[in-house]
């Protein structure tokens, strides 16, 4: 015993009844209590089974190790974590865009690519940044942008608006995102506020990392606002990253009667793409386009044909050659004594190089408008040409068009069948022949559907083919399928008024008034947008005229003339003898 | 300092030493009249009440067995029963103990009768434990009441805590594990994020509840700890310390699994959150956790072992010993053993006591019979879950319930889902996904539900913060009549707002007026007998509208969305009513 006790206790005989006595016995001086405590600790130590006590050791080691890691992690400051996560996110972004400098707004993962999981990782990294620092604008921007991937574009927009409020200098990337969003909505036919767009474009392009597409859009807007110098400046900035945007610059120079500047820009573009190793076929086409835009069509053809030798199976090049020949065909037209003469050989070459080129219909329509191939003499001349010079696709097509216009359906069918025997992949002929089959008595609808399916398999993106398929299916009373075809057609080209009208008709026939109403509303929206665009075009053309007059006085000032929106529609409207003579 | 022989600590007593006491009492053995009393006490004090409770007990077992966290429940019960068989001292109690036994038996049977009357299997399960304790107290006079109590605790472990407290504790502990994992991964710079109950590593999302459930779930671990404590006849302090260590090991186990999944996924491209890897990892961690609990228990028992000194100890040591040996004080005082054998004092449980217990026991069996009738004749009972056949579910509103363009919303998808039998969302969920001005809108029809549930809890576990919940008045022009609709506003950590409107209707298509009305199918046994038993357990269908927004809604937008919800609710309710009528 360390200390002398007042009274010793037989602890083996303590039971609950003596508990009070024991507790009372603790009422002693602190020194005695300390002594008793020391005694207790001695007893305790001597009576322990240390082996059993140390059984907890492995468990304790594991717990301490884990606890230490957790504590270490929690002790890292939030700012260090934010920095690390942001850095890591940048690394991941760099993996998704090895050579591009565009903004995140346009980045989407490629299906099946090795970087498929990267967007989720980047999203997670930025969400963590935001978790650690709610005011991190980049993280907020990225998280909002990611929402669009999950279909929450509206919510993303609202968050972007909080990052980049109107009339305030907000986060540039958010301004850029909102500008692109407005442009996309405008393209879909929604009415947008141009002032808002302009504001966001201005703010969004203020940074060094502005996306070329955004710079291009702003340059277009400036051009519309009659600020060509500023427009060119932004265009050139955009072209630094994407040389093909220089084509627009060339086009503008040409439209404003400045061929020398256009040629110089074209040469610059050719120079820029010449040494590029990526996408060689596209670069060849770009160079050819630069020459073609500056009326150096032979040079363009030379470049393309040289490229074709390198890439004999290239569909891009064959389409480009076909288009070059189309241009050459147009340029070949001469007007002698009020008689237009064209060289059909060029059109023939355009068809031969790419039978799937539906734009050939434009040339046929243009010829029809000029009256070429309509008179008996002209038809006879075409027949003679076919008889003397053998296969002439252009002549055959003109004959077929002429027969159709004169109501000689069987003759037109015959011409198209002859063409298809020679060129089975000529989608234009497939489409036109399919529609002609619907006009004969009795209609050859099953054959028609086979032909149009062939056309769609070759050119699945052509809205006109889906529209034709819808027409044939409607005649076959397969209305649900017809609706689907019309919807596909509208998906490819939302501004097709006739297709939408036919769709509304089918919905009404199938007693689906709600869907019909929705389409009718959409149609009204589209028509309104087209009307608005037309009025703007008219205004712009008037302005351009005034500007040209002014330019005669001050040659430095040029006014760009925007492209005719109807012309853009022509490409998707395509050929259809049945509906669009 | 030299210690005298008398002061030398004695060899510690083994827990098994106490059996000597039991053997001693068994050696005496009950007389034939006492045997008869024991039989009668067993019959009226245990057998009859348990028989009366059996219908609802069976229902309760059915509901427990399908809940993953209570899968373990047969284990502590079996262990408890086996230990009862091994317990000595089987002789009728007398004196105060007899009176307490009879009193507790009356209390237990009374609770059982009330529980059966209210058709509450939970109350009946609780009553069964009280009845077992009372019977054992009366029938094992040679065994300390504390021992009997600890054995009964094993049965009590299988009782699910009320108001989902266990689920709440589970969630809280999982949150702690997630928090720990977050810190661990931050320490080794593995990018991760924990949002609510979800951990994400790279593009891998792991639900903490899925990782921390199963055989090493908290309740299972607690049962193992309790069984250990009872088997080793631990003292109160050791028992408390062992039980207190269980949450720590549960969190550690979950943390190890989460860290293993994260490191495996990030560094070795091995996914341990599913398949064989998941099972192997779960088994290893479970075994490790159980081993840790056992080792800790052994260590705690050794640390808190009473001091076995002979005479001459001081007051403090005496107090320490008393504290650390309770309730096994006698086992640590061999000299007291002959005295500890309970002396027959006062009258044993006699005719009066047995009659007192027999009467309510018979009432219990009568009411239990009625409950059995209701349970058997009801095709769908409240406890076993409201059932909808797949065929019946398939005729309820599906994709065609809405046109592809519904008002300003465009339908972008429809997903029917079949959940697990115990999912709080019900067995089936039909989800319509819409797009409205670039925002996503979700409409869901969840069924069948047996009781009202706060719909936002699921969102909370995904990291949403609830900003407000309020009931919405349904205007007369909505044409619905009385309906209880709730509106919930939430916000996620990234500033996105979420808004929910939800309401219920029953399987007759009748809108529910109050939230308490649901699952308030709390019909008593008489009401159940009066009504068609199957009608006593109604099924409910829940309509939910969820929309997200980058900002708070304006009053005008809120009003418009409420109107939209009423329209959707009425549309789905009417279609469901027609479909359900056809199915009947």
HADDOCK unambig.tbl for C-alpha pairs under 7 A between the chains (distance, minus, plus):
assign (segid A and resid 8 and name CA) (segid B and resid 312 and name CA) 4.89 0.50 0.50
assign (segid A and resid 8 and name CA) (segid B and resid 313 and name CA) 6.13 0.50 0.50
assign (segid A and resid 8 and name CA) (segid B and resid 314 and name CA) 5.90 0.50 0.50
assign (segid A and resid 9 and name CA) (segid B and resid 311 and name CA) 6.41 0.50 0.50
assign (segid A and resid 9 and name CA) (segid B and resid 312 and name CA) 5.53 0.50 0.50
assign (segid A and resid 9 and name CA) (segid B and resid 313 and name CA) 5.66 0.50 0.50
assign (segid A and resid 9 and name CA) (segid B and resid 314 and name CA) 6.02 0.50 0.50
assign (segid A and resid 10 and name CA) (segid B and resid 310 and name CA) 6.95 0.50 0.50
assign (segid A and resid 10 and name CA) (segid B and resid 311 and name CA) 4.48 0.50 0.50
assign (segid A and resid 10 and name CA) (segid B and resid 312 and name CA) 6.06 0.50 0.50
assign (segid A and resid 10 and name CA) (segid B and resid 313 and name CA) 6.72 0.50 0.50
assign (segid A and resid 11 and name CA) (segid B and resid 310 and name CA) 6.83 0.50 0.50
assign (segid A and resid 11 and name CA) (segid B and resid 311 and name CA) 6.19 0.50 0.50
assign (segid A and resid 11 and name CA) (segid B and resid 313 and name CA) 6.31 0.50 0.50
assign (segid A and resid 11 and name CA) (segid B and resid 318 and name CA) 5.58 0.50 0.50
assign (segid A and resid 12 and name CA) (segid B and resid 310 and name CA) 6.37 0.50 0.50
assign (segid A and resid 12 and name CA) (segid B and resid 333 and name CA) 5.07 0.50 0.50
assign (segid A and resid 13 and name CA) (segid B and resid 333 and name CA) 6.68 0.50 0.50
assign (segid A and resid 13 and name CA) (segid B and resid 336 and name CA) 6.82 0.50 0.50
assign (segid A and resid 22 and name CA) (segid B and resid 315 and name CA) 5.64 0.50 0.50
assign (segid A and resid 22 and name CA) (segid B and resid 318 and name CA) 6.96 0.50 0.50
assign (segid A and resid 22 and name CA) (segid B and resid 319 and name CA) 6.43 0.50 0.50
assign (segid A and resid 25 and name CA) (segid B and resid 315 and name CA) 6.00 0.50 0.50
assign (segid A and resid 26 and name CA) (segid B and resid 315 and name CA) 6.08 0.50 0.50
assign (segid A and resid 26 and name CA) (segid B and resid 316 and name CA) 6.72 0.50 0.50
assign (segid A and resid 36 and name CA) (segid B and resid 314 and name CA) 6.35 0.50 0.50
assign (segid A and resid 36 and name CA) (segid B and resid 316 and name CA) 6.10 0.50 0.50
assign (segid A and resid 37 and name CA) (segid B and resid 316 and name CA) 6.73 0.50 0.50
assign (segid A and resid 40 and name CA) (segid B and resid 316 and name CA) 6.83 0.50 0.50
assign (segid A and resid 40 and name CA) (segid B and resid 317 and name CA) 5.26 0.50 0.50
assign (segid A and resid 43 and name CA) (segid B and resid 307 and name CA) 6.69 0.50 0.50
assign (segid A and resid 44 and name CA) (segid B and resid 307 and name CA) 6.12 0.50 0.50
assign (segid A and resid 47 and name CA) (segid B and resid 9 and name CA) 6.25 0.50 0.50
assign (segid A and resid 47 and name CA) (segid B and resid 307 and name CA) 6.30 0.50 0.50
assign (segid A and resid 48 and name CA) (segid B and resid 302 and name CA) 6.61 0.50 0.50
assign (segid A and resid 49 and name CA) (segid B and resid 302 and name CA) 6.16 0.50 0.50
assign (segid A and resid 52 and name CA) (segid B and resid 298 and name CA) 6.11 0.50 0.50
assign (segid A and resid 52 and name CA) (segid B and resid 299 and name CA) 5.32 0.50 0.50
assign (segid A and resid 52 and name CA) (segid B and resid 302 and name CA) 5.97 0.50 0.50
assign (segid A and resid 53 and name CA) (segid B and resid 299 and name CA) 4.15 0.50 0.50
assign (segid A and resid 53 and name CA) (segid B and resid 302 and name CA) 5.57 0.50 0.50
assign (segid A and resid 53 and name CA) (segid B and resid 303 and name CA) 6.21 0.50 0.50
assign (segid A and resid 54 and name CA) (segid B and resid 299 and name CA) 6.62 0.50 0.50
assign (segid A and resid 55 and name CA) (segid B and resid 295 and name CA) 5.60 0.50 0.50
assign (segid A and resid 55 and name CA) (segid B and resid 299 and name CA) 5.81 0.50 0.50
assign (segid A and resid 56 and name CA) (segid B and resid 295 and name CA) 5.52 0.50 0.50
assign (segid A and resid 56 and name CA) (segid B and resid 296 and name CA) 5.26 0.50 0.50
assign (segid A and resid 56 and name CA) (segid B and resid 299 and name CA) 5.72 0.50 0.50
assign (segid A and resid 59 and name CA) (segid B and resid 292 and name CA) 5.87 0.50 0.50
assign (segid A and resid 69 and name CA) (segid B and resid 184 and name CA) 5.01 0.50 0.50
assign (segid A and resid 69 and name CA) (segid B and resid 187 and name CA) 5.96 0.50 0.50
assign (segid A and resid 70 and name CA) (segid B and resid 180 and name CA) 5.60 0.50 0.50
assign (segid A and resid 70 and name CA) (segid B and resid 183 and name CA) 4.44 0.50 0.50
assign (segid A and resid 70 and name CA) (segid B and resid 184 and name CA) 4.25 0.50 0.50
assign (segid A and resid 70 and name CA) (segid B and resid 187 and name CA) 6.85 0.50 0.50
assign (segid A and resid 71 and name CA) (segid B and resid 183 and name CA) 6.74 0.50 0.50
assign (segid A and resid 72 and name CA) (segid B and resid 187 and name CA) 5.53 0.50 0.50
assign (segid A and resid 73 and name CA) (segid B and resid 183 and name CA) 4.25 0.50 0.50
assign (segid A and resid 73 and name CA) (segid B and resid 184 and name CA) 5.50 0.50 0.50
assign (segid A and resid 73 and name CA) (segid B and resid 185 and name CA) 6.98 0.50 0.50
assign (segid A and resid 73 and name CA) (segid B and resid 186 and name CA) 4.74 0.50 0.50
assign (segid A and resid 73 and name CA) (segid B and resid 187 and name CA) 3.78 0.50 0.50
assign (segid A and resid 74 and name CA) (segid B and resid 183 and name CA) 5.14 0.50 0.50
assign (segid A and resid 117 and name CA) (segid B and resid 203 and name CA) 6.20 0.50 0.50
assign (segid A and resid 120 and name CA) (segid B and resid 203 and name CA) 5.21 0.50 0.50
assign (segid A and resid 121 and name CA) (segid B and resid 202 and name CA) 4.76 0.50 0.50
assign (segid A and resid 121 and name CA) (segid B and resid 203 and name CA) 5.27 0.50 0.50
assign (segid A and resid 124 and name CA) (segid B and resid 193 and name CA) 6.94 0.50 0.50
assign (segid A and resid 124 and name CA) (segid B and resid 202 and name CA) 6.93 0.50 0.50
assign (segid A and resid 125 and name CA) (segid B and resid 191 and name CA) 6.95 0.50 0.50
assign (segid A and resid 128 and name CA) (segid B and resid 193 and name CA) 5.77 0.50 0.50
assign (segid A and resid 130 and name CA) (segid B and resid 494 and name CA) 6.67 0.50 0.50
assign (segid A and resid 131 and name CA) (segid B and resid 493 and name CA) 6.57 0.50 0.50
assign (segid A and resid 151 and name CA) (segid B and resid 440 and name CA) 6.42 0.50 0.50
assign (segid A and resid 152 and name CA) (segid B and resid 438 and name CA) 5.85 0.50 0.50
assign (segid A and resid 152 and name CA) (segid B and resid 439 and name CA) 4.73 0.50 0.50
assign (segid A and resid 152 and name CA) (segid B and resid 440 and name CA) 5.39 0.50 0.50
assign (segid A and resid 153 and name CA) (segid B and resid 438 and name CA) 4.52 0.50 0.50
assign (segid A and resid 153 and name CA) (segid B and resid 439 and name CA) 5.76 0.50 0.50
assign (segid A and resid 154 and name CA) (segid B and resid 437 and name CA) 6.01 0.50 0.50
assign (segid A and resid 154 and name CA) (segid B and resid 438 and name CA) 3.87 0.50 0.50
assign (segid A and resid 154 and name CA) (segid B and resid 439 and name CA) 4.29 0.50 0.50
assign (segid A and resid 155 and name CA) (segid B and resid 439 and name CA) 5.63 0.50 0.50
assign (segid A and resid 155 and name CA) (segid B and resid 548 and name CA) 6.70 0.50 0.50
assign (segid A and resid 155 and name CA) (segid B and resid 549 and name CA) 4.68 0.50 0.50
assign (segid A and resid 155 and name CA) (segid B and resid 550 and name CA) 4.20 0.50 0.50
assign (segid A and resid 156 and name CA) (segid B and resid 550 and name CA) 6.32 0.50 0.50
assign (segid A and resid 158 and name CA) (segid B and resid 550 and name CA) 4.61 0.50 0.50
assign (segid A and resid 158 and name CA) (segid B and resid 551 and name CA) 6.36 0.50 0.50
assign (segid A and resid 159 and name CA) (segid B and resid 550 and name CA) 5.03 0.50 0.50
assign (segid A and resid 515 and name CA) (segid B and resid 405 and name CA) 6.48 0.50 0.50
assign (segid A and resid 518 and name CA) (segid B and resid 405 and name CA) 6.97 0.50 0.50
